[in-house]
Amino acid sequence: MTASPFAPRGTKHDLEEGALLAPKFDRDGLIVCVTTEKASGDILMVAYMNEEALRLTLETGVAHYWSRSRNELWRKGDTSGQVQTVVEMRTDCDQDAIQLVVEAGGDGKACHTGRRSCFYRKVGRAADGSARLTFTE
């Protein structure tokens, strides 16, 4: 296995103002990743990465994730054809979340349901006060 390209977690100042990537993986070894489309800025999906997925994404320029349901590494597009080419990667202030800005390949549908985005329903309230979902695509 390739050596980790990530820095050790340092001080609060190092994390917030430093130039080294020192991601904070959770107790399961995962970090949340929000993926947005370059052209529109829309959120396509939210997924998780383990250290290997993050490393491979950096090395290859193609989005890799960790599937919690399948318990395996997943290169986006291997089965769907929806390869996500990374244009930019960002991290938040304390480095416990990643944002990928991607160009979506194939027909651009990122969701396993066949939709462009996993965020295809809007949450609202019905007259009786219950939460309701309405489709946006």
C-alpha positions in Angstrom: 0.0 0.0 0.0 1.2 3.5 -0.8 2.4 5.7 2.0 -0.1 8.3 3.2 0.2 11.7 1.6 -1.6 13.3 4.6 0.0 15.3 7.4 -0.5 14.4 11.0 -3.2 16.4 12.8 -1.5 19.4 14.3 -2.7 22.4 16.3 -5.9 24.2 15.7 -3.8 26.9 13.9 -2.1 24.3 11.8 -5.5 22.9 10.7 -7.2 26.2 10.0 -4.3 28.2 8.6 -1.7 25.7 7.5 -0.8 24.5 4.0 -0.9 20.7 4.8 -3.8 18.4 4.3 -4.5 16.6 7.6 -8.0 15.1 7.3 -9.9 14.1 10.3 -11.5 10.7 9.8 -14.2 9.7 12.2 -14.1 6.7 14.5 -15.1 4.5 11.5 -12.2 5.8 9.5 -14.4 7.9 7.2 -14.7 11.6 6.2 -17.9 13.1 4.6 -17.6 14.3 1.0 -20.0 16.7 -0.7 -19.7 16.5 -4.5 -20.8 19.4 -6.6 -21.0 19.9 -10.4 -18.6 22.4 -11.9 -20.9 23.7 -14.5 -24.0 24.4 -12.3 -22.6 24.4 -8.8 -25.4 22.0 -7.8 -24.8 19.4 -5.1 -24.8 16.0 -6.9 -24.2 13.7 -3.9 -22.9 13.3 -0.4 -20.8 10.2 0.2 -17.9 9.1 2.5 -14.3 8.5 1.9 -11.8 6.4 3.8 -8.1 7.2 3.7 -7.6 5.0 0.6 -10.5 6.6 -1.3 -9.2 10.1 -0.5 -5.6 9.1 -1.5 -6.8 7.5 -4.8 -8.9 10.6 -5.6 -5.9 12.8 -5.2 -3.6 10.4 -7.2 -6.0 9.7 -10.1 -8.1 12.8 -10.4 -11.2 10.6 -10.4 -13.7 10.5 -7.5 -13.4 7.4 -5.2 -15.6 6.8 -2.3 -16.2 4.2 0.5 -19.5 2.5 0.3 -20.9 2.0 3.8 -23.7 -0.3 2.6 -21.3 -2.6 0.6 -18.3 -2.0 2.9 -16.0 -1.5 -0.1 -14.0 1.0 -2.0 -15.9 2.4 -5.0 -14.6 4.4 -8.0 -17.5 6.4 -9.2 -18.5 5.3 -12.7 -17.1 1.8 -12.7 -20.6 0.3 -13.0 -22.7 3.3 -14.0 -20.4 5.0 -16.5 -20.8 8.2 -14.5 -17.1 8.9 -13.9 -16.5 12.0 -11.9 -13.4 13.9 -13.0 -12.2 16.1 -10.1 -11.6 19.7 -11.1 -11.0 20.9 -7.6 -10.9 19.5 -4.1 -11.5 21.5 -0.9 -11.6 20.9 2.8 -13.4 22.8 5.5 -11.8 24.8 8.3 -11.1 21.9 10.6 -10.5 19.4 7.8 -13.3 17.0 8.8 -15.2 17.3 5.5 -14.2 17.3 1.8 -15.8 19.0 -1.2 -15.2 17.8 -4.7 -16.0 19.9 -7.7 -16.4 17.6 -10.6 -17.2 17.2 -14.2 -19.7 14.4 -14.4 -19.2 11.9 -17.2 -21.6 9.7 -19.0 -25.0 11.2 -19.1 -24.2 13.2 -16.0 -26.6 11.3 -13.7 -24.9 11.0 -10.3 -27.7 9.3 -8.4 -28.1 5.5 -8.3 -31.9 6.2 -9.0 -31.0 7.5 -12.4 -31.3 11.2 -11.6 -28.7 13.9 -12.1 -28.5 14.7 -8.4 -29.3 12.7 -5.3 -31.1 15.8 -4.0 -34.2 15.5 -6.2 -36.8 16.1 -3.5 -37.7 19.3 -1.7 -38.9 19.1 2.0 -42.0 21.1 2.8 -44.9 21.0 5.2 -48.5 20.0 4.4 -51.5 21.8 5.8 -51.7 19.3 8.6 -48.2 20.1 9.7 -46.6 16.9 8.5 -43.3 16.9 6.5 -43.8 16.1 2.9 -41.5 15.6 -0.1 -42.1 17.0 -3.5 -40.0 16.0 -6.6 -37.9 18.7 -8.2 -36.8 16.7 -11.3 
